[in-house]
């Protein structure tokens, strides 16, 4: 199974990066996982202009990566418990997770994905959402493989 996590980040944080790498290493025992960080001047300029322009720029940069089974993380998405989340990995060869930028996604992009999920009703900083997603991916794969991580 191939898993890609797409994010829009301006800068990195060594503490978050270290935690992300730890989860990626653990996930790699069950799946190939790759983090794809996308941020460019067009997104930066769009964010200055306003939320609609920002959402449109996220859609534009993410659209070319819509292959495989695509899941957007969005506040309007469906919430799952960990066991339900683990079922996402059933019979999938390639899964892409898209974490929205600061202004979220526009409806056009959400309609092009297979699923829209929410990690919580709470709002997380982008980098925290990424770590929570990695932990849930690891937990979900552990559930699928009867690993004792999920008790």
Rosetta constraint file for C-alpha pairs under 8 A:
AtomPair CA 1 CA 30 HARMONIC 7.83 0.50
AtomPair CA 1 CA 31 HARMONIC 5.07 0.50
AtomPair CA 1 CA 32 HARMONIC 6.20 0.50
AtomPair CA 1 CA 92 HARMONIC 6.84 0.50
AtomPair CA 1 CA 93 HARMONIC 4.60 0.50
AtomPair CA 1 CA 94 HARMONIC 5.75 0.50
AtomPair CA 1 CA 95 HARMONIC 7.81 0.50
AtomPair CA 2 CA 31 HARMONIC 5.90 0.50
AtomPair CA 2 CA 32 HARMONIC 4.78 0.50
AtomPair CA 2 CA 33 HARMONIC 5.94 0.50
AtomPair CA 2 CA 93 HARMONIC 6.09 0.50
AtomPair CA 2 CA 94 HARMONIC 4.63 0.50
AtomPair CA 2 CA 95 HARMONIC 6.26 0.50
AtomPair CA 3 CA 31 HARMONIC 6.93 0.50
AtomPair CA 3 CA 32 HARMONIC 6.06 0.50
AtomPair CA 3 CA 33 HARMONIC 4.66 0.50
AtomPair CA 3 CA 34 HARMONIC 6.36 0.50
AtomPair CA 3 CA 94 HARMONIC 5.88 0.50
AtomPair CA 3 CA 95 HARMONIC 4.88 0.50
AtomPair CA 3 CA 96 HARMONIC 5.85 0.50
AtomPair CA 3 CA 97 HARMONIC 7.69 0.50
AtomPair CA 4 CA 33 HARMONIC 5.68 0.50
AtomPair CA 4 CA 34 HARMONIC 4.79 0.50
AtomPair CA 4 CA 35 HARMONIC 5.74 0.50
AtomPair CA 4 CA 36 HARMONIC 6.96 0.50
AtomPair CA 4 CA 94 HARMONIC 8.00 0.50
AtomPair CA 4 CA 95 HARMONIC 6.38 0.50
AtomPair CA 4 CA 96 HARMONIC 4.78 0.50
AtomPair CA 4 CA 97 HARMONIC 6.16 0.50
AtomPair CA 5 CA 33 HARMONIC 7.78 0.50
AtomPair CA 5 CA 34 HARMONIC 6.32 0.50
AtomPair CA 5 CA 35 HARMONIC 4.82 0.50
AtomPair CA 5 CA 36 HARMONIC 6.03 0.50
AtomPair CA 5 CA 96 HARMONIC 5.95 0.50
AtomPair CA 5 CA 97 HARMONIC 4.77 0.50
AtomPair CA 5 CA 98 HARMONIC 6.11 0.50
AtomPair CA 5 CA 99 HARMONIC 7.55 0.50
AtomPair CA 6 CA 35 HARMONIC 6.08 0.50
AtomPair CA 6 CA 36 HARMONIC 4.77 0.50
AtomPair CA 6 CA 37 HARMONIC 5.93 0.50
AtomPair CA 6 CA 38 HARMONIC 7.19 0.50
AtomPair CA 6 CA 62 HARMONIC 7.98 0.50
AtomPair CA 6 CA 96 HARMONIC 7.28 0.50
AtomPair CA 6 CA 97 HARMONIC 6.02 0.50
AtomPair CA 6 CA 98 HARMONIC 4.84 0.50
AtomPair CA 6 CA 99 HARMONIC 6.15 0.50
AtomPair CA 7 CA 35 HARMONIC 7.63 0.50
AtomPair CA 7 CA 36 HARMONIC 6.29 0.50
AtomPair CA 7 CA 37 HARMONIC 4.93 0.50
AtomPair CA 7 CA 38 HARMONIC 6.04 0.50
AtomPair CA 7 CA 98 HARMONIC 6.35 0.50
AtomPair CA 7 CA 99 HARMONIC 5.24 0.50
AtomPair CA 7 CA 100 HARMONIC 7.02 0.50
AtomPair CA 7 CA 101 HARMONIC 7.43 0.50
AtomPair CA 7 CA 130 HARMONIC 7.84 0.50
AtomPair CA 8 CA 37 HARMONIC 5.75 0.50
AtomPair CA 8 CA 38 HARMONIC 4.96 0.50
AtomPair CA 8 CA 39 HARMONIC 5.39 0.50
AtomPair CA 8 CA 58 HARMONIC 7.87 0.50
AtomPair CA 8 CA 99 HARMONIC 7.26 0.50
AtomPair CA 8 CA 100 HARMONIC 7.04 0.50
AtomPair CA 8 CA 101 HARMONIC 5.54 0.50
AtomPair CA 9 CA 37 HARMONIC 6.44 0.50
AtomPair CA 9 CA 38 HARMONIC 6.73 0.50
AtomPair CA 9 CA 39 HARMONIC 5.98 0.50
AtomPair CA 9 CA 101 HARMONIC 7.61 0.50
AtomPair CA 9 CA 126 HARMONIC 7.61 0.50
AtomPair CA 9 CA 127 HARMONIC 7.90 0.50
AtomPair CA 10 CA 39 HARMONIC 6.29 0.50
AtomPair CA 12 CA 16 HARMONIC 7.72 0.50
AtomPair CA 12 CA 17 HARMONIC 6.95 0.50
AtomPair CA 13 CA 17 HARMONIC 5.95 0.50
AtomPair CA 14 CA 18 HARMONIC 5.97 0.50
AtomPair CA 15 CA 19 HARMONIC 6.44 0.50
AtomPair CA 16 CA 20 HARMONIC 6.05 0.50
AtomPair CA 16 CA 127 HARMONIC 6.81 0.50
AtomPair CA 16 CA 128 HARMONIC 7.56 0.50
AtomPair CA 16 CA 131 HARMONIC 7.29 0.50
AtomPair CA 17 CA 21 HARMONIC 6.06 0.50
AtomPair CA 18 CA 22 HARMONIC 6.29 0.50
AtomPair CA 19 CA 23 HARMONIC 6.47 0.50
AtomPair CA 19 CA 131 HARMONIC 7.05 0.50
AtomPair CA 20 CA 24 HARMONIC 6.11 0.50
AtomPair CA 20 CA 130 HARMONIC 7.70 0.50
AtomPair CA 20 CA 131 HARMONIC 5.73 0.50
AtomPair CA 20 CA 134 HARMONIC 6.93 0.50
AtomPair CA 21 CA 25 HARMONIC 6.06 0.50
AtomPair CA 22 CA 26 HARMONIC 6.39 0.50
AtomPair CA 23 CA 27 HARMONIC 5.99 0.50
AtomPair CA 23 CA 131 HARMONIC 7.97 0.50
AtomPair CA 23 CA 134 HARMONIC 6.00 0.50
AtomPair CA 23 CA 135 HARMONIC 6.39 0.50
AtomPair CA 23 CA 138 HARMONIC 6.92 0.50
AtomPair CA 24 CA 28 HARMONIC 5.97 0.50
AtomPair CA 24 CA 33 HARMONIC 6.53 0.50
AtomPair CA 24 CA 34 HARMONIC 7.85 0.50
AtomPair CA 24 CA 134 HARMONIC 7.09 0.50
AtomPair CA 25 CA 29 HARMONIC 7.19 0.50
AtomPair CA 26 CA 138 HARMONIC 6.92 0.50
AtomPair CA 27 CA 31 HARMONIC 6.10 0.50
AtomPair CA 27 CA 32 HARMONIC 7.63 0.50
AtomPair CA 27 CA 33 HARMONIC 7.03 0.50
AtomPair CA 27 CA 137 HARMONIC 7.31 0.50
AtomPair CA 27 CA 138 HARMONIC 5.24 0.50
AtomPair CA 27 CA 141 HARMONIC 7.59 0.50
AtomPair CA 28 CA 32 HARMONIC 5.38 0.50
AtomPair CA 28 CA 33 HARMONIC 6.15 0.50
AtomPair CA 30 CA 141 HARMONIC 6.96 0.50
AtomPair CA 38 CA 61 HARMONIC 7.53 0.50
AtomPair CA 39 CA 43 HARMONIC 6.40 0.50
AtomPair CA 39 CA 44 HARMONIC 7.62 0.50
AtomPair CA 40 CA 44 HARMONIC 6.40 0.50
AtomPair CA 41 CA 45 HARMONIC 6.05 0.50
AtomPair CA 42 CA 46 HARMONIC 6.02 0.50
AtomPair CA 42 CA 57 HARMONIC 6.98 0.50
AtomPair CA 43 CA 47 HARMONIC 6.07 0.50
AtomPair CA 43 CA 54 HARMONIC 6.30 0.50
AtomPair CA 43 CA 57 HARMONIC 5.55 0.50
AtomPair CA 43 CA 58 HARMONIC 7.01 0.50
AtomPair CA 44 CA 48 HARMONIC 6.58 0.50
AtomPair CA 45 CA 49 HARMONIC 6.47 0.50
AtomPair CA 46 CA 50 HARMONIC 6.44 0.50
AtomPair CA 46 CA 51 HARMONIC 7.86 0.50
AtomPair CA 46 CA 53 HARMONIC 5.01 0.50
AtomPair CA 46 CA 54 HARMONIC 4.71 0.50
AtomPair CA 46 CA 57 HARMONIC 6.58 0.50
AtomPair CA 47 CA 51 HARMONIC 6.43 0.50
AtomPair CA 47 CA 53 HARMONIC 6.69 0.50
AtomPair CA 47 CA 54 HARMONIC 4.68 0.50
AtomPair CA 48 CA 54 HARMONIC 7.98 0.50
AtomPair CA 49 CA 53 HARMONIC 6.44 0.50
AtomPair CA 49 CA 54 HARMONIC 7.54 0.50
AtomPair CA 50 CA 54 HARMONIC 6.16 0.50
AtomPair CA 51 CA 55 HARMONIC 6.05 0.50
AtomPair CA 51 CA 103 HARMONIC 5.68 0.50
AtomPair CA 52 CA 56 HARMONIC 6.17 0.50
AtomPair CA 52 CA 106 HARMONIC 7.84 0.50
AtomPair CA 53 CA 57 HARMONIC 6.16 0.50
AtomPair CA 54 CA 58 HARMONIC 6.33 0.50
AtomPair CA 54 CA 103 HARMONIC 6.58 0.50
AtomPair CA 55 CA 59 HARMONIC 6.33 0.50
AtomPair CA 55 CA 101 HARMONIC 7.61 0.50
AtomPair CA 55 CA 103 HARMONIC 6.09 0.50
AtomPair CA 55 CA 104 HARMONIC 6.21 0.50
AtomPair CA 55 CA 105 HARMONIC 5.24 0.50
AtomPair CA 55 CA 106 HARMONIC 5.50 0.50
AtomPair CA 56 CA 60 HARMONIC 6.19 0.50
AtomPair CA 56 CA 105 HARMONIC 7.73 0.50
AtomPair CA 56 CA 106 HARMONIC 6.64 0.50
AtomPair CA 57 CA 61 HARMONIC 6.25 0.50
AtomPair CA 58 CA 62 HARMONIC 6.03 0.50
AtomPair CA 58 CA 100 HARMONIC 7.36 0.50
AtomPair CA 58 CA 101 HARMONIC 6.84 0.50
AtomPair CA 58 CA 105 HARMONIC 6.97 0.50
AtomPair CA 59 CA 63 HARMONIC 5.75 0.50
AtomPair CA 59 CA 105 HARMONIC 6.92 0.50
AtomPair CA 59 CA 106 HARMONIC 7.13 0.50
AtomPair CA 59 CA 108 HARMONIC 7.83 0.50
AtomPair CA 59 CA 109 HARMONIC 5.68 0.50
AtomPair CA 60 CA 64 HARMONIC 7.60 0.50
AtomPair CA 62 CA 66 HARMONIC 7.01 0.50
AtomPair CA 62 CA 98 HARMONIC 7.82 0.50
AtomPair CA 63 CA 109 HARMONIC 7.43 0.50
AtomPair CA 66 CA 70 HARMONIC 6.36 0.50
AtomPair CA 66 CA 96 HARMONIC 7.64 0.50
AtomPair CA 66 CA 112 HARMONIC 7.97 0.50
AtomPair CA 66 CA 113 HARMONIC 7.56 0.50
AtomPair CA 67 CA 96 HARMONIC 7.61 0.50
AtomPair CA 68 CA 93 HARMONIC 7.51 0.50
AtomPair CA 68 CA 94 HARMONIC 5.00 0.50
AtomPair CA 68 CA 95 HARMONIC 5.74 0.50
AtomPair CA 68 CA 96 HARMONIC 6.82 0.50
AtomPair CA 69 CA 92 HARMONIC 7.19 0.50
AtomPair CA 69 CA 94 HARMONIC 6.03 0.50
AtomPair CA 69 CA 95 HARMONIC 4.68 0.50
AtomPair CA 69 CA 96 HARMONIC 6.06 0.50
AtomPair CA 69 CA 113 HARMONIC 7.70 0.50
AtomPair CA 69 CA 114 HARMONIC 6.41 0.50
AtomPair CA 70 CA 95 HARMONIC 5.94 0.50
AtomPair CA 70 CA 96 HARMONIC 4.83 0.50
AtomPair CA 70 CA 97 HARMONIC 6.18 0.50
AtomPair CA 70 CA 98 HARMONIC 7.61 0.50
AtomPair CA 70 CA 113 HARMONIC 5.01 0.50
AtomPair CA 70 CA 114 HARMONIC 5.35 0.50
AtomPair CA 70 CA 115 HARMONIC 6.70 0.50
AtomPair CA 71 CA 95 HARMONIC 7.49 0.50
AtomPair CA 71 CA 96 HARMONIC 6.04 0.50
AtomPair CA 71 CA 97 HARMONIC 4.86 0.50
AtomPair CA 71 CA 98 HARMONIC 6.16 0.50
AtomPair CA 71 CA 113 HARMONIC 5.77 0.50
AtomPair CA 71 CA 114 HARMONIC 5.95 0.50
AtomPair CA 71 CA 115 HARMONIC 4.82 0.50
AtomPair CA 71 CA 116 HARMONIC 5.66 0.50
AtomPair CA 71 CA 117 HARMONIC 7.10 0.50
AtomPair CA 72 CA 97 HARMONIC 5.82 0.50
AtomPair CA 72 CA 98 HARMONIC 4.69 0.50
AtomPair CA 72 CA 99 HARMONIC 6.25 0.50
AtomPair CA 72 CA 100 HARMONIC 7.41 0.50
AtomPair CA 72 CA 110 HARMONIC 6.67 0.50
AtomPair CA 72 CA 113 HARMONIC 6.61 0.50
AtomPair CA 72 CA 115 HARMONIC 6.42 0.50
AtomPair CA 72 CA 116 HARMONIC 4.80 0.50
AtomPair CA 72 CA 117 HARMONIC 6.29 0.50
AtomPair CA 73 CA 77 HARMONIC 6.77 0.50
AtomPair CA 73 CA 97 HARMONIC 7.15 0.50
AtomPair CA 73 CA 98 HARMONIC 6.02 0.50
AtomPair CA 73 CA 99 HARMONIC 5.18 0.50
AtomPair CA 73 CA 100 HARMONIC 6.48 0.50
AtomPair CA 73 CA 116 HARMONIC 5.84 0.50
AtomPair CA 73 CA 117 HARMONIC 5.04 0.50
AtomPair CA 73 CA 118 HARMONIC 5.50 0.50
AtomPair CA 73 CA 119 HARMONIC 7.26 0.50
AtomPair CA 74 CA 99 HARMONIC 7.38 0.50
AtomPair CA 74 CA 100 HARMONIC 6.65 0.50
AtomPair CA 74 CA 104 HARMONIC 6.59 0.50
AtomPair CA 74 CA 105 HARMONIC 7.20 0.50
AtomPair CA 74 CA 116 HARMONIC 6.40 0.50
AtomPair CA 74 CA 117 HARMONIC 6.01 0.50
AtomPair CA 74 CA 118 HARMONIC 5.32 0.50
AtomPair CA 75 CA 104 HARMONIC 7.98 0.50
AtomPair CA 75 CA 117 HARMONIC 7.62 0.50
AtomPair CA 75 CA 118 HARMONIC 5.31 0.50
AtomPair CA 75 CA 119 HARMONIC 7.84 0.50
AtomPair CA 75 CA 120 HARMONIC 7.51 0.50
AtomPair CA 75 CA 121 HARMONIC 6.76 0.50
AtomPair CA 75 CA 123 HARMONIC 7.54 0.50
AtomPair CA 76 CA 116 HARMONIC 7.60 0.50
AtomPair CA 76 CA 117 HARMONIC 7.45 0.50
AtomPair CA 76 CA 118 HARMONIC 6.65 0.50
AtomPair CA 77 CA 116 HARMONIC 4.64 0.50
AtomPair CA 77 CA 117 HARMONIC 3.93 0.50
AtomPair CA 77 CA 118 HARMONIC 4.56 0.50
AtomPair CA 78 CA 116 HARMONIC 6.34 0.50
AtomPair CA 78 CA 117 HARMONIC 4.54 0.50
AtomPair CA 78 CA 118 HARMONIC 5.49 0.50
AtomPair CA 79 CA 117 HARMONIC 5.90 0.50
AtomPair CA 79 CA 118 HARMONIC 5.09 0.50
AtomPair CA 79 CA 119 HARMONIC 6.30 0.50
AtomPair CA 79 CA 120 HARMONIC 6.63 0.50
AtomPair CA 80 CA 84 HARMONIC 5.63 0.50
AtomPair CA 80 CA 85 HARMONIC 5.63 0.50
AtomPair CA 80 CA 117 HARMONIC 7.62 0.50
AtomPair CA 80 CA 118 HARMONIC 7.68 0.50
AtomPair CA 80 CA 119 HARMONIC 7.55 0.50
AtomPair CA 81 CA 85 HARMONIC 6.10 0.50
AtomPair CA 82 CA 86 HARMONIC 6.17 0.50
AtomPair CA 82 CA 136 HARMONIC 6.88 0.50
AtomPair CA 82 CA 139 HARMONIC 7.19 0.50
AtomPair CA 82 CA 140 HARMONIC 6.35 0.50
AtomPair CA 83 CA 87 HARMONIC 6.89 0.50
AtomPair CA 83 CA 140 HARMONIC 6.84 0.50
AtomPair CA 83 CA 143 HARMONIC 7.02 0.50
AtomPair CA 84 CA 88 HARMONIC 7.45 0.50
AtomPair CA 85 CA 89 HARMONIC 7.98 0.50
AtomPair CA 85 CA 136 HARMONIC 7.76 0.50
AtomPair CA 85 CA 140 HARMONIC 6.27 0.50
AtomPair CA 86 CA 90 HARMONIC 7.74 0.50
AtomPair CA 86 CA 137 HARMONIC 7.61 0.50
AtomPair CA 86 CA 139 HARMONIC 7.58 0.50
AtomPair CA 86 CA 140 HARMONIC 3.95 0.50
AtomPair CA 86 CA 141 HARMONIC 6.37 0.50
AtomPair CA 86 CA 143 HARMONIC 6.48 0.50
AtomPair CA 86 CA 144 HARMONIC 6.46 0.50
AtomPair CA 87 CA 140 HARMONIC 7.64 0.50
AtomPair CA 87 CA 144 HARMONIC 7.80 0.50
AtomPair CA 88 CA 92 HARMONIC 7.88 0.50
AtomPair CA 89 CA 140 HARMONIC 7.75 0.50
AtomPair CA 89 CA 141 HARMONIC 7.50 0.50
AtomPair CA 99 CA 126 HARMONIC 7.54 0.50
AtomPair CA 99 CA 129 HARMONIC 7.87 0.50
AtomPair CA 99 CA 130 HARMONIC 7.39 0.50
AtomPair CA 100 CA 104 HARMONIC 4.67 0.50
AtomPair CA 100 CA 105 HARMONIC 5.79 0.50
AtomPair CA 100 CA 126 HARMONIC 7.87 0.50
AtomPair CA 101 CA 105 HARMONIC 7.41 0.50
AtomPair CA 101 CA 126 HARMONIC 7.16 0.50
AtomPair CA 102 CA 126 HARMONIC 7.35 0.50
AtomPair CA 105 CA 109 HARMONIC 6.51 0.50
AtomPair CA 105 CA 110 HARMONIC 6.74 0.50
AtomPair CA 106 CA 110 HARMONIC 6.61 0.50
AtomPair CA 107 CA 111 HARMONIC 6.02 0.50
AtomPair CA 108 CA 112 HARMONIC 6.68 0.50
AtomPair CA 109 CA 113 HARMONIC 6.87 0.50
AtomPair CA 110 CA 115 HARMONIC 8.00 0.50
AtomPair CA 110 CA 116 HARMONIC 6.75 0.50
AtomPair CA 119 CA 129 HARMONIC 7.62 0.50
AtomPair CA 119 CA 132 HARMONIC 7.79 0.50
AtomPair CA 119 CA 133 HARMONIC 7.52 0.50
AtomPair CA 124 CA 128 HARMONIC 5.97 0.50
AtomPair CA 124 CA 129 HARMONIC 5.58 0.50
AtomPair CA 125 CA 129 HARMONIC 6.22 0.50
AtomPair CA 126 CA 130 HARMONIC 6.36 0.50
AtomPair CA 127 CA 131 HARMONIC 6.54 0.50
AtomPair CA 128 CA 132 HARMONIC 6.21 0.50
AtomPair CA 129 CA 133 HARMONIC 6.03 0.50
AtomPair CA 130 CA 134 HARMONIC 6.24 0.50
AtomPair CA 131 CA 135 HARMONIC 6.19 0.50
AtomPair CA 132 CA 136 HARMONIC 6.21 0.50
AtomPair CA 133 CA 137 HARMONIC 6.08 0.50
AtomPair CA 134 CA 138 HARMONIC 6.16 0.50
AtomPair CA 135 CA 139 HARMONIC 6.05 0.50
AtomPair CA 136 CA 140 HARMONIC 5.79 0.50
AtomPair CA 137 CA 141 HARMONIC 6.18 0.50
AtomPair CA 138 CA 142 HARMONIC 6.16 0.50
AtomPair CA 139 CA 143 HARMONIC 6.18 0.50
AtomPair CA 139 CA 149 HARMONIC 6.82 0.50
AtomPair CA 139 CA 150 HARMONIC 6.17 0.50
AtomPair CA 140 CA 144 HARMONIC 6.30 0.50
AtomPair CA 141 CA 145 HARMONIC 6.18 0.50
AtomPair CA 142 CA 146 HARMONIC 5.87 0.50
AtomPair CA 142 CA 147 HARMONIC 4.72 0.50
AtomPair CA 142 CA 148 HARMONIC 7.21 0.50
AtomPair CA 142 CA 149 HARMONIC 6.38 0.50
AtomPair CA 142 CA 150 HARMONIC 6.68 0.50
AtomPair CA 143 CA 147 HARMONIC 6.15 0.50
AtomPair CA 143 CA 148 HARMONIC 7.98 0.50
AtomPair CA 143 CA 149 HARMONIC 7.94 0.50
AtomPair CA 143 CA 150 HARMONIC 6.30 0.50
